[in-house]
Amino acid sequence: MSKSPDFIIIGAMKCATTTLHEQLVAQPGIFMTEPKEPYFFSNDEIYSKGWQWYQSLYAGAQPEDICGESSTHYTKLPTYPKTVKRLIRHVPNARFIYVMRDPVDRLVSQYIHEWTQRRISSDINQAIYEFPPLIEYSRYSMQLAPYFRAFGPERVLPVFLEKLKSNPQAELERVCRFIGYGQHPVWNSDLDQRHVSSDRTRKSAWRDALVEAPGLRQIRRAVVPKPVRNWVRSWWQMKQRPELSEKALVYIKTVLDKDLDILGSWLGLDLNCDNFKPTVLNSPEHWINIQHLAEQFSSKEMVS
């Protein structure tokens, strides 16, 4: 019998979804897809491969396994507007995990990522106006609303990076309870957080082709001293973490505080950019009034 996901980590981008994914992979009885982010429900070109192609990603799962995947594109509105409609069609009973962090920190981390991918070249204080996704992907309540509308808040678990870092074992147990995992999960401290943004190197087609050419990697490592290799690599690295100007911060907080006010109302918290980190450390395990939220969103039109 073909399998499909019981749960999906839907984001947010740059919020340690890779760390959580790898911790779940390490638990017996949980099967996660390879690749980690198939993007099936979001990206048109991948969705066109068909449902059978997507189900093939779970071919290695045992009948009793709980299955999941992790694609941050699933909470990237308005970039991928068809995601939730496709999820409703194919996995109407799935559960969803949404990982959040300080929204300004997330924005800066995304900026570094986009810079390394050469999608952004301007200074961060200019990029926030030129590249709207930097702010949009930090609008957590805006990204979650379609999921509440389509699936109900009881099937969406809020997770905060700040809590995941401060008490990883308890948070992993909470995630596993949510997905219906009957065993006792164990946080593997040997699995370090992956993809630290500040260490990333900017893409370069000619450099990558040269470095990755068959045989050249071994020759380079044998002949060129490591300090010299690191010096050359630094030519493509971001020299220091970008800093937002006071003007840029005022603009960002004006937008994000409105969104956080809504998110806070769902959690029963007074939430804004300035108090985000200490406040979420004391956040509840789920939305504070699920029944009220379910009624609120069920009265609205379904995702089109």
C-alpha positions as CSV (number, residue, x, y, z in Angstrom):
1,M,0.0,0.0,0.0
2,S,1.4,3.4,-1.0
3,K,2.1,5.8,1.9
4,S,1.8,9.5,2.2
5,P,2.8,12.0,5.0
6,D,1.1,11.8,8.3
7,F,2.7,15.1,9.2
8,I,4.7,17.9,7.5
9,I,7.1,20.5,8.8
10,I,5.9,23.5,6.9
11,G,8.5,26.1,7.9
12,A,9.3,28.8,8.6
13,M,12.4,29.3,6.5
14,K,15.7,29.7,8.5
15,C,14.0,28.5,11.7
16,A,16.0,25.2,12.3
17,T,13.6,23.0,10.4
18,T,16.6,21.0,9.2
19,T,17.6,20.4,12.8
20,L,14.1,19.2,13.7
21,H,13.9,17.1,10.6
22,E,17.2,15.3,11.4
23,Q,16.2,14.7,15.0
24,L,13.0,13.0,13.8
25,V,15.0,10.9,11.3
26,A,17.0,9.6,14.2
27,Q,13.9,8.2,15.9
28,P,13.0,4.6,15.2
29,G,9.6,4.3,13.6
30,I,9.6,7.7,12.0
31,F,10.3,7.9,8.3
32,M,11.3,11.2,6.7
33,T,11.7,11.8,2.9
34,E,14.9,12.1,1.1
35,P,15.3,14.8,-0.1
36,K,14.3,16.7,3.0
37,E,12.4,19.3,1.1
38,P,10.6,17.8,-1.8
39,Y,8.5,21.0,-2.4
40,F,5.9,18.9,-4.1
41,F,2.8,20.9,-3.0
42,S,4.4,24.3,-3.6
43,N,6.5,24.2,-6.8
44,D,4.5,23.8,-10.0
45,E,7.3,22.0,-11.9
46,I,7.6,19.4,-9.1
47,Y,3.9,19.0,-8.6
48,S,3.7,18.2,-12.4
49,K,5.6,15.0,-11.7
50,G,2.4,13.7,-10.2
51,W,1.1,12.1,-7.0
52,Q,2.6,8.7,-7.7
53,W,6.1,10.3,-7.9
54,Y,5.5,12.0,-4.6
55,Q,4.3,8.8,-3.0
56,S,7.5,7.0,-4.2
57,L,9.4,9.2,-1.8
58,Y,7.9,7.0,1.0
59,A,8.6,3.7,-0.7
60,G,11.3,2.9,2.0
61,A,8.9,3.3,4.9
62,Q,7.7,0.3,6.9
63,P,3.9,-0.2,7.3
64,E,4.0,0.9,10.9
65,D,6.2,4.0,10.4
66,I,4.9,7.5,10.9
67,C,5.8,9.4,7.8
68,G,6.7,13.0,7.3
69,E,8.6,15.6,5.2
70,S,9.8,19.1,5.7
71,S,9.4,21.9,3.1
72,T,9.7,25.5,4.1
73,H,8.2,26.6,0.7
74,Y,4.8,25.5,2.1
75,T,4.7,28.7,4.2
76,K,6.0,31.2,1.6
77,L,3.0,33.3,0.7
78,P,2.5,34.9,-1.7
79,T,5.3,33.2,-3.6
80,Y,3.6,29.8,-3.7
81,P,-0.2,30.4,-3.6
82,K,-1.4,26.9,-4.6
83,T,0.2,25.0,-1.7
84,V,-2.7,24.7,0.7
85,K,-5.2,23.8,-2.0
86,R,-3.0,20.9,-3.1
87,L,-2.5,19.8,0.5
88,I,-6.3,19.7,1.0
89,R,-6.6,17.6,-2.2
90,H,-3.9,15.0,-1.4
91,V,-3.4,14.9,2.4
92,P,-6.6,16.2,4.0
93,N,-5.8,14.4,7.3
94,A,-2.2,15.5,7.7
95,R,-0.8,17.4,10.7
96,F,1.5,20.4,10.4
97,I,4.4,21.7,12.4
98,Y,5.4,25.3,12.1
99,V,8.7,26.5,13.6
100,M,9.1,30.2,14.3
101,R,11.9,32.3,15.7
102,D,12.5,36.0,16.4
103,P,11.1,37.4,13.1
104,V,13.8,40.0,12.7
105,D,16.6,37.5,13.2
106,R,14.8,35.2,10.8
107,L,14.7,38.0,8.2
108,V,18.5,38.7,8.6
109,S,19.2,35.0,8.2
110,Q,17.2,34.8,5.1
111,Y,18.9,37.8,3.7
112,I,22.3,36.1,4.1
113,H,20.9,33.0,2.4
114,E,19.5,35.0,-0.5
115,W,22.8,36.8,-0.8
116,T,24.8,33.6,-1.0
117,Q,22.4,32.4,-3.8
118,R,22.9,35.7,-5.6
119,R,19.2,36.5,-5.5
120,I,20.1,39.7,-3.6
121,S,23.1,41.9,-4.1
122,S,22.0,45.2,-2.4
123,D,22.6,46.1,1.2
124,I,20.0,44.7,3.6
125,N,18.6,48.1,4.4
126,Q,17.7,48.5,0.7
127,A,16.8,44.9,0.2
128,I,13.9,44.9,2.6
129,Y,12.1,47.2,0.2
130,E,13.3,45.5,-3.0
131,F,12.7,41.9,-1.9
132,P,9.3,41.6,-0.2
133,P,9.7,37.9,0.9
134,L,12.3,39.0,3.5
135,I,9.4,40.5,5.5
136,E,6.5,38.4,4.2
137,Y,8.1,35.1,5.4
138,S,8.3,36.5,8.9
139,R,4.6,37.3,9.0
140,Y,3.8,34.1,10.8
141,S,0.1,34.7,11.4
142,M,-0.4,35.5,7.7
143,Q,1.4,32.3,6.7
144,L,-0.6,30.2,9.2
145,A,-4.1,31.6,8.5
146,P,-4.7,29.4,5.4
147,Y,-3.8,26.3,7.4
148,F,-6.2,27.2,10.2
149,R,-8.9,27.8,7.6
150,A,-8.3,24.5,5.7
151,F,-7.3,22.1,8.5
152,G,-8.2,23.7,11.8
153,P,-5.8,25.0,14.4
154,E,-5.9,21.7,16.3
155,R,-3.8,20.2,13.5
156,V,-1.1,22.9,13.5
157,L,1.6,22.8,16.2
158,P,3.5,26.0,17.0
159,V,7.1,25.5,17.8
160,F,9.6,28.2,18.7
161,L,13.3,27.9,17.9
162,E,14.1,29.7,21.2
163,K,12.3,26.9,23.2
164,L,13.9,24.2,21.0
165,K,17.3,25.5,21.8
166,S,16.7,26.0,25.5
167,N,14.9,22.7,26.2
168,P,15.4,20.4,23.1
169,Q,14.4,17.1,24.7
170,A,11.0,18.5,26.0
171,E,10.3,20.1,22.7
172,L,11.1,16.9,20.8
173,E,8.8,15.0,23.0
174,R,6.0,17.6,22.4
175,V,6.4,17.3,18.7
176,C,6.3,13.5,18.8
177,R,3.2,13.5,20.9
178,F,1.5,15.8,18.4
179,I,2.3,13.4,15.5
180,G,1.2,10.4,17.4
181,Y,4.6,8.8,18.0
182,G,4.1,6.1,20.7
183,Q,7.8,5.6,21.6
184,H,10.0,7.7,23.8
185,P,12.1,10.0,21.5
186,V,15.6,11.0,22.4
187,W,17.3,14.2,21.3
188,N,20.6,13.4,19.7
189,S,23.0,16.1,20.8
190,D,25.6,14.8,18.3
191,L,23.5,16.3,15.5
192,D,24.6,19.9,15.4
193,Q,22.5,22.6,13.8
194,R,23.2,22.6,10.0
195,H,23.7,25.4,7.5
196,V,24.9,28.2,9.7
197,S,24.1,31.2,7.5
198,S,27.1,33.3,8.5
199,D,29.5,30.6,7.3
200,R,28.0,30.4,3.8
201,T,29.9,31.1,0.7
202,R,28.4,32.9,-2.3
203,K,27.7,30.9,-5.4
204,S,30.1,31.1,-8.2
205,A,29.6,29.0,-11.3
206,W,33.2,29.0,-12.6
207,R,34.7,28.5,-9.1
208,D,32.3,25.6,-8.3
209,A,33.0,23.9,-11.6
210,L,36.7,24.2,-11.0
211,V,36.6,23.0,-7.4
212,E,34.3,20.1,-8.1
213,A,36.0,18.9,-11.2
214,P,36.9,15.2,-11.0
215,G,40.4,14.8,-9.5
216,L,40.9,18.4,-8.7
217,R,39.5,18.3,-5.2
218,Q,42.1,15.7,-4.2
219,I,45.0,17.6,-5.9
220,R,43.9,20.9,-4.3
221,R,43.8,19.4,-0.8
222,A,47.2,17.6,-1.3
223,V,49.0,20.6,-2.8
224,V,47.4,23.8,-1.4
225,P,47.8,24.4,2.3
226,K,44.5,24.7,4.2
227,P,45.1,28.4,5.3
228,V,45.6,29.3,1.7
229,R,42.4,27.5,0.7
230,N,40.5,29.3,3.5
231,W,41.8,32.6,2.4
232,V,40.7,32.0,-1.2
233,R,37.3,30.8,0.0
234,S,36.9,34.0,2.0
235,W,36.7,36.0,-1.3
236,W,33.2,34.7,-1.7
237,Q,32.1,34.9,2.0
238,M,30.1,37.6,3.7
239,K,32.6,39.4,5.8
240,Q,30.3,40.3,8.7
241,R,26.7,39.8,9.7
242,P,24.5,42.5,8.1
243,E,23.1,45.2,10.4
244,L,19.8,46.9,10.1
245,S,19.7,50.6,10.4
246,E,17.4,52.3,12.9
247,K,15.1,53.5,10.1
248,A,14.9,50.0,8.6
249,L,14.1,48.5,12.0
250,V,11.3,51.0,12.6
251,Y,9.8,50.0,9.2
252,I,10.1,46.3,9.8
253,K,8.7,46.4,13.3
254,T,5.7,48.5,12.1
255,V,4.8,45.7,9.7
256,L,5.7,42.7,11.9
257,D,4.3,43.9,15.1
258,K,0.8,44.0,13.6
259,D,1.3,40.4,12.5
260,L,2.7,39.4,15.9
261,D,-0.3,40.9,17.7
262,I,-2.5,38.4,15.9
263,L,-0.2,35.5,16.6
264,G,-0.1,36.6,20.2
265,S,-3.8,36.6,20.4
266,W,-3.8,33.0,19.3
267,L,-1.3,32.1,21.9
268,G,-2.7,34.2,24.7
269,L,0.4,36.4,24.7
270,D,1.3,40.1,24.4
271,L,3.8,39.6,21.5
272,N,5.9,42.0,19.5
273,C,9.3,42.2,18.0
274,D,11.0,43.7,21.1
275,N,9.7,41.1,23.5
276,F,9.6,38.1,21.2
277,K,12.5,36.1,22.6
278,P,11.7,36.1,26.3
279,T,7.9,35.9,25.8
280,V,7.9,32.8,23.6
281,L,10.0,30.9,26.1
282,N,6.9,30.9,28.3
283,S,4.5,30.2,25.4
284,P,1.8,27.5,25.7
285,E,2.1,24.2,24.0
286,H,-0.8,24.9,21.6
287,W,-3.1,27.7,20.6
288,I,-4.8,29.0,23.7
289,N,-8.4,28.7,22.6
290,I,-8.5,26.1,19.8
291,Q,-12.3,25.9,19.8
292,H,-12.7,29.7,19.4
293,L,-10.1,29.7,16.6
294,A,-11.7,26.8,14.8
295,E,-15.1,28.6,14.9
296,Q,-13.4,31.8,13.7
297,F,-11.8,30.3,10.7
298,S,-14.5,27.8,9.8
299,S,-16.8,30.8,9.3
300,K,-14.5,32.1,6.6
301,E,-14.3,31.0,3.0
302,M,-12.1,28.1,2.2
303,V,-8.7,28.6,0.5
304,S,-9.2,29.1,-3.2
